[in-house]
């Protein structure tokens, strides 16, 4: 049976959604972030040297990295319904979105989160204005414009497409879900991005997504 090592408030939530969409049998091993640092616990390093989630175990294999896990699980499904095969004209588009989610869109969002934590983290009182100034300047000059560029790009795509690839849910949507719902929940993608907001609401209303939330427990979308 597939074992998902699930970390609260992490990318592993979308793996729960995928498992429910595919109807695969699985079990969950829970790991909790350190309440002070928000870092993953040491228990995950006993599963995989990187000590991060998601990570799955199946048939003696230990597989890390969201993209690799999503691809592996989708190929275990006999119908391969969430995949786009090589002979399909949309295969290049599917490949792009599969890599874009973690390779391009997620890094600036993570950097934004890190700089927000820098502003509020423990430090000597005299250093706080300096840290806040550096964080605000970085966001204004670099991160803000970069994130808007990505959101504009995705918004335009969703204005012309119901899903990321073709007219059906695929693994590209599973991977794109995490950065988009984080952007919406954090208020980064607001009224300026109605197509993104509607898209997130659409997939979050799916029965399989809701079942994944029930299994995963409390989830801070931001």
PyMOL commands that set and color helices and strands:
alter all, ss='L'
color gray80, all
select helices_A, chain A and resi 12-22+42-46+66-76+91-120+125-160+171-185+191-204+207-216
alter helices_A, ss='H'
color red, helices_A
select strands_A, chain A and resi 2-7+26-31+55-58+61-64
alter strands_A, ss='S'
color yellow, strands_A
deselect
rebuild
show_as cartoon
